[in-house]
């Protein structure tokens, strides 16, 4: 109350009319309680706002709340653009292809897409967890993930060693002298020519 009485005294002192209307009181309260950088911070938050992990409806509510606090009144197409730019990429890419008339219709489409994506991920997760539990119980499945196939190939490569040069040369047999370790063109025995 002290603030109000001091405000009235200041108005009388400066020969200003007293506060009679709600808008005047609201602007006086705003000057008193809200710092000058508050509007700028709200605008920054609104510009950087992204959907992230929140639902489409929660994202819409946060946009509307920030716009209301900042006192922003803009055309609906500008709000639609602001809303779309902050959506998650999976939803944004799909909703850009769909027709809509206004923001409410866009939000409904986005909510439907969000539920479809959640169902899709739920199905993938449930099939993956089922297949993992199936393998843990000792059952063999016909399909292997790529990683397991690559590991098997590496094991096969490491188990198959190329024979060394020494083992190859000891297996080679000469046709002239029937000795091992060389071929007939490199035979160490003297060549005998018959005429």
BALOBA-1460 file (C-alpha; in Angstrom, 3 decimals):
// residues 195
<rec num="1" residu="x" x="0.000" y="0.000" z="0.000"/>
<rec num="2" residu="x" x="2.904" y="2.319" z="0.602"/>
<rec num="3" residu="x" x="3.665" y="2.274" z="-3.137"/>
<rec num="4" residu="x" x="0.095" y="3.294" z="-3.992"/>
<rec num="5" residu="x" x="0.011" y="6.219" z="-1.569"/>
<rec num="6" residu="x" x="3.398" y="7.457" z="-2.749"/>
<rec num="7" residu="x" x="2.207" y="7.212" z="-6.371"/>
<rec num="8" residu="x" x="-0.885" y="9.303" z="-5.573"/>
<rec num="9" residu="x" x="1.223" y="11.920" z="-3.801"/>
<rec num="10" residu="x" x="3.632" y="12.085" z="-6.731"/>
<rec num="11" residu="x" x="0.746" y="12.577" z="-9.178"/>
<rec num="12" residu="x" x="-0.700" y="15.435" z="-7.084"/>
<rec num="13" residu="x" x="2.728" y="16.997" z="-6.730"/>
<rec num="14" residu="x" x="3.274" y="17.003" z="-10.530"/>
<rec num="15" residu="x" x="-0.319" y="18.198" z="-11.177"/>
<rec num="16" residu="x" x="-1.186" y="14.993" z="-13.031"/>
<rec num="17" residu="x" x="-4.690" y="13.541" z="-12.963"/>
<rec num="18" residu="x" x="-5.172" y="10.610" z="-10.555"/>
<rec num="19" residu="x" x="-5.419" y="7.059" z="-11.855"/>
<rec num="20" residu="x" x="-9.053" y="6.357" z="-12.686"/>
<rec num="21" residu="x" x="-9.022" y="3.579" z="-15.281"/>
<rec num="22" residu="x" x="-7.825" y="0.003" z="-15.256"/>
<rec num="23" residu="x" x="-5.373" y="0.499" z="-18.138"/>
<rec num="24" residu="x" x="-3.651" y="3.328" z="-16.294"/>
<rec num="25" residu="x" x="-3.309" y="1.209" z="-13.154"/>
<rec num="26" residu="x" x="-2.035" y="-1.731" z="-15.149"/>
<rec num="27" residu="x" x="0.654" y="0.333" z="-16.888"/>
<rec num="28" residu="x" x="1.708" y="1.837" z="-13.528"/>
<rec num="29" residu="x" x="1.971" y="-1.637" z="-11.999"/>
<rec num="30" residu="x" x="3.926" y="-2.827" z="-15.011"/>
<rec num="31" residu="x" x="6.421" y="0.050" z="-14.700"/>
<rec num="32" residu="x" x="6.783" y="-0.701" z="-10.987"/>
<rec num="33" residu="x" x="7.105" y="-4.510" z="-11.017"/>
<rec num="34" residu="x" x="8.355" y="-5.602" z="-14.422"/>
<rec num="35" residu="x" x="11.961" y="-4.858" z="-15.411"/>
<rec num="36" residu="x" x="12.544" y="-3.154" z="-18.775"/>
<rec num="37" residu="x" x="14.383" y="-6.160" z="-20.243"/>
<rec num="38" residu="x" x="11.462" y="-8.529" z="-19.555"/>
<rec num="39" residu="x" x="9.770" y="-7.971" z="-22.937"/>
<rec num="40" residu="x" x="13.048" y="-8.532" z="-24.763"/>
<rec num="41" residu="x" x="13.597" y="-11.813" z="-22.880"/>
<rec num="42" residu="x" x="10.082" y="-12.965" z="-23.756"/>
<rec num="43" residu="x" x="10.670" y="-12.198" z="-27.424"/>
<rec num="44" residu="x" x="13.953" y="-14.125" z="-27.355"/>
<rec num="45" residu="x" x="12.260" y="-17.112" z="-25.716"/>
<rec num="46" residu="x" x="9.493" y="-17.011" z="-28.292"/>
<rec num="47" residu="x" x="11.971" y="-16.867" z="-31.180"/>
<rec num="48" residu="x" x="14.018" y="-19.794" z="-29.828"/>
<rec num="49" residu="x" x="11.073" y="-21.937" z="-28.718"/>
<rec num="50" residu="x" x="11.175" y="-25.516" z="-30.069"/>
<rec num="51" residu="x" x="8.874" y="-28.456" z="-29.458"/>
<rec num="52" residu="x" x="11.595" y="-30.750" z="-28.169"/>
<rec num="53" residu="x" x="10.224" y="-33.504" z="-25.937"/>
<rec num="54" residu="x" x="6.917" y="-31.761" z="-25.210"/>
<rec num="55" residu="x" x="3.720" y="-32.776" z="-26.968"/>
<rec num="56" residu="x" x="2.224" y="-30.728" z="-29.799"/>
<rec num="57" residu="x" x="-0.503" y="-29.388" z="-27.525"/>
<rec num="58" residu="x" x="1.994" y="-28.392" z="-24.813"/>
<rec num="59" residu="x" x="4.128" y="-26.679" z="-27.454"/>
<rec num="60" residu="x" x="1.111" y="-24.716" z="-28.706"/>
<rec num="61" residu="x" x="0.189" y="-23.665" z="-25.168"/>
<rec num="62" residu="x" x="3.709" y="-22.415" z="-24.473"/>
<rec num="63" residu="x" x="3.674" y="-20.347" z="-27.694"/>
<rec num="64" residu="x" x="0.313" y="-18.820" z="-26.787"/>
<rec num="65" residu="x" x="1.451" y="-18.107" z="-23.225"/>
<rec num="66" residu="x" x="4.634" y="-16.346" z="-24.355"/>
<rec num="67" residu="x" x="2.728" y="-14.345" z="-26.969"/>
<rec num="68" residu="x" x="0.152" y="-13.298" z="-24.379"/>
<rec num="69" residu="x" x="2.813" y="-12.287" z="-21.846"/>
<rec num="70" residu="x" x="4.727" y="-10.309" z="-24.454"/>
<rec num="71" residu="x" x="1.520" y="-8.673" z="-25.673"/>
<rec num="72" residu="x" x="2.044" y="-9.848" z="-29.245"/>
<rec num="73" residu="x" x="-0.891" y="-9.783" z="-31.616"/>
<rec num="74" residu="x" x="0.043" y="-10.996" z="-35.058"/>
<rec num="75" residu="x" x="-1.660" y="-12.368" z="-38.134"/>
<rec num="76" residu="x" x="-2.574" y="-16.027" z="-37.967"/>
<rec num="77" residu="x" x="-0.293" y="-16.944" z="-40.865"/>
<rec num="78" residu="x" x="2.668" y="-15.498" z="-38.948"/>
<rec num="79" residu="x" x="1.724" y="-17.550" z="-35.892"/>
<rec num="80" residu="x" x="1.363" y="-20.637" z="-38.106"/>
<rec num="81" residu="x" x="4.839" y="-20.059" z="-39.502"/>
<rec num="82" residu="x" x="6.242" y="-19.584" z="-35.994"/>
<rec num="83" residu="x" x="4.488" y="-22.769" z="-34.820"/>
<rec num="84" residu="x" x="5.707" y="-24.840" z="-37.783"/>
<rec num="85" residu="x" x="9.311" y="-23.708" z="-37.520"/>
<rec num="86" residu="x" x="9.552" y="-24.982" z="-33.939"/>
<rec num="87" residu="x" x="8.011" y="-28.399" z="-34.575"/>
<rec num="88" residu="x" x="10.114" y="-31.556" z="-34.486"/>
<rec num="89" residu="x" x="11.466" y="-32.413" z="-37.943"/>
<rec num="90" residu="x" x="9.548" y="-35.677" z="-38.319"/>
<rec num="91" residu="x" x="6.224" y="-33.945" z="-37.721"/>
<rec num="92" residu="x" x="7.119" y="-30.784" z="-39.646"/>
<rec num="93" residu="x" x="8.186" y="-32.670" z="-42.776"/>
<rec num="94" residu="x" x="4.927" y="-34.611" z="-42.884"/>
<rec num="95" residu="x" x="2.579" y="-31.757" z="-41.995"/>
<rec num="96" residu="x" x="4.025" y="-29.505" z="-44.708"/>
<rec num="97" residu="x" x="2.532" y="-31.879" z="-47.271"/>
<rec num="98" residu="x" x="-0.980" y="-31.732" z="-45.780"/>
<rec num="99" residu="x" x="-3.601" y="-29.023" z="-46.415"/>
<rec num="100" residu="x" x="-4.978" y="-26.976" z="-43.486"/>
<rec num="101" residu="x" x="-6.983" y="-23.765" z="-43.167"/>
<rec num="102" residu="x" x="-6.022" y="-22.345" z="-39.786"/>
<rec num="103" residu="x" x="-3.867" y="-22.849" z="-36.707"/>
<rec num="104" residu="x" x="-6.387" y="-25.093" z="-34.952"/>
<rec num="105" residu="x" x="-6.515" y="-27.456" z="-37.922"/>
<rec num="106" residu="x" x="-2.718" y="-27.488" z="-38.128"/>
<rec num="107" residu="x" x="-2.440" y="-28.374" z="-34.431"/>
<rec num="108" residu="x" x="-4.965" y="-31.198" z="-34.862"/>
<rec num="109" residu="x" x="-3.015" y="-32.615" z="-37.822"/>
<rec num="110" residu="x" x="0.230" y="-32.385" z="-35.864"/>
<rec num="111" residu="x" x="-1.356" y="-34.178" z="-32.895"/>
<rec num="112" residu="x" x="-2.551" y="-36.994" z="-35.160"/>
<rec num="113" residu="x" x="0.928" y="-37.327" z="-36.686"/>
<rec num="114" residu="x" x="2.479" y="-37.316" z="-33.225"/>
<rec num="115" residu="x" x="0.237" y="-40.191" z="-32.086"/>
<rec num="116" residu="x" x="1.053" y="-42.148" z="-35.256"/>
<rec num="117" residu="x" x="4.779" y="-41.698" z="-34.676"/>
<rec num="118" residu="x" x="4.453" y="-42.818" z="-31.054"/>
<rec num="119" residu="x" x="2.611" y="-45.960" z="-32.169"/>
<rec num="120" residu="x" x="5.281" y="-46.620" z="-34.798"/>
<rec num="121" residu="x" x="8.099" y="-46.306" z="-32.236"/>
<rec num="122" residu="x" x="6.172" y="-48.406" z="-29.725"/>
<rec num="123" residu="x" x="5.828" y="-51.219" z="-32.274"/>
<rec num="124" residu="x" x="9.536" y="-51.071" z="-33.122"/>
<rec num="125" residu="x" x="10.525" y="-51.105" z="-29.446"/>
<rec num="126" residu="x" x="8.199" y="-53.970" z="-28.588"/>
<rec num="127" residu="x" x="9.425" y="-56.147" z="-31.484"/>
<rec num="128" residu="x" x="13.049" y="-55.417" z="-30.602"/>
<rec num="129" residu="x" x="12.526" y="-56.272" z="-26.938"/>
<rec num="130" residu="x" x="10.678" y="-59.479" z="-27.911"/>
<rec num="131" residu="x" x="13.458" y="-60.585" z="-30.248"/>
<rec num="132" residu="x" x="16.102" y="-59.826" z="-27.595"/>
<rec num="133" residu="x" x="14.253" y="-61.864" z="-24.976"/>
<rec num="134" residu="x" x="13.771" y="-64.656" z="-27.540"/>
<rec num="135" residu="x" x="17.531" y="-64.810" z="-28.153"/>
<rec num="136" residu="x" x="18.351" y="-64.680" z="-24.431"/>
<rec num="137" residu="x" x="16.293" y="-67.814" z="-23.806"/>
<rec num="138" residu="x" x="18.561" y="-69.762" z="-26.128"/>
<rec num="139" residu="x" x="16.354" y="-69.879" z="-29.185"/>
<rec num="140" residu="x" x="18.051" y="-69.443" z="-32.485"/>
<rec num="141" residu="x" x="16.500" y="-67.144" z="-34.997"/>
<rec num="142" residu="x" x="16.996" y="-67.242" z="-38.721"/>
<rec num="143" residu="x" x="17.661" y="-63.542" z="-39.065"/>
<rec num="144" residu="x" x="20.717" y="-61.959" z="-37.514"/>
<rec num="145" residu="x" x="21.334" y="-58.255" z="-37.141"/>
<rec num="146" residu="x" x="24.057" y="-56.792" z="-39.337"/>
<rec num="147" residu="x" x="26.465" y="-56.494" z="-36.425"/>
<rec num="148" residu="x" x="26.298" y="-60.214" z="-35.674"/>
<rec num="149" residu="x" x="26.846" y="-61.090" z="-39.338"/>
<rec num="150" residu="x" x="29.915" y="-58.849" z="-39.455"/>
<rec num="151" residu="x" x="31.307" y="-60.455" z="-36.290"/>
<rec num="152" residu="x" x="30.830" y="-63.912" z="-37.781"/>
<rec num="153" residu="x" x="32.657" y="-62.876" z="-40.967"/>
<rec num="154" residu="x" x="35.566" y="-61.528" z="-38.925"/>
<rec num="155" residu="x" x="35.772" y="-64.789" z="-36.979"/>
<rec num="156" residu="x" x="35.818" y="-66.780" z="-40.201"/>
<rec num="157" residu="x" x="38.574" y="-64.580" z="-41.613"/>
<rec num="158" residu="x" x="40.677" y="-64.887" z="-38.481"/>
<rec num="159" residu="x" x="40.210" y="-68.663" z="-38.311"/>
<rec num="160" residu="x" x="41.182" y="-69.086" z="-41.971"/>
<rec num="161" residu="x" x="44.847" y="-68.218" z="-42.243"/>
<rec num="162" residu="x" x="46.558" y="-68.035" z="-45.566"/>
<rec num="163" residu="x" x="49.320" y="-70.634" z="-45.814"/>
<rec num="164" residu="x" x="52.776" y="-69.182" z="-45.453"/>
<rec num="165" residu="x" x="55.356" y="-69.240" z="-48.263"/>
<rec num="166" residu="x" x="57.374" y="-71.915" z="-46.492"/>
<rec num="167" residu="x" x="54.474" y="-74.308" z="-46.314"/>
<rec num="168" residu="x" x="53.641" y="-73.635" z="-49.963"/>
<rec num="169" residu="x" x="57.207" y="-74.302" z="-51.118"/>
<rec num="170" residu="x" x="57.408" y="-77.572" z="-49.204"/>
<rec num="171" residu="x" x="54.236" y="-78.792" z="-50.882"/>
<rec num="172" residu="x" x="55.508" y="-78.034" z="-54.416"/>
<rec num="173" residu="x" x="56.947" y="-81.045" z="-56.239"/>
<rec num="174" residu="x" x="59.488" y="-81.047" z="-59.063"/>
<rec num="175" residu="x" x="58.633" y="-83.214" z="-62.101"/>
<rec num="176" residu="x" x="62.310" y="-83.790" z="-63.088"/>
<rec num="177" residu="x" x="63.817" y="-85.033" z="-59.878"/>
<rec num="178" residu="x" x="60.598" y="-85.554" z="-57.907"/>
<rec num="179" residu="x" x="62.059" y="-83.437" z="-55.123"/>
<rec num="180" residu="x" x="60.039" y="-81.065" z="-52.985"/>
<rec num="181" residu="x" x="60.296" y="-77.294" z="-52.589"/>
<rec num="182" residu="x" x="60.975" y="-76.286" z="-56.196"/>
<rec num="183" residu="x" x="59.616" y="-76.582" z="-59.722"/>
<rec num="184" residu="x" x="61.247" y="-78.209" z="-62.733"/>
<rec num="185" residu="x" x="62.463" y="-74.906" z="-64.257"/>
<rec num="186" residu="x" x="64.335" y="-74.181" z="-61.012"/>
<rec num="187" residu="x" x="65.603" y="-77.722" z="-60.475"/>
<rec num="188" residu="x" x="69.116" y="-77.749" z="-58.913"/>
<rec num="189" residu="x" x="70.109" y="-81.027" z="-60.579"/>
<rec num="190" residu="x" x="72.240" y="-80.734" z="-63.680"/>
<rec num="191" residu="x" x="70.438" y="-80.609" z="-66.894"/>
<rec num="192" residu="x" x="71.353" y="-83.423" z="-69.158"/>
<rec num="193" residu="x" x="70.828" y="-83.037" z="-72.809"/>
<rec num="194" residu="x" x="70.218" y="-86.054" z="-74.977"/>
<rec num="195" residu="x" x="71.091" y="-85.966" z="-78.635"/>
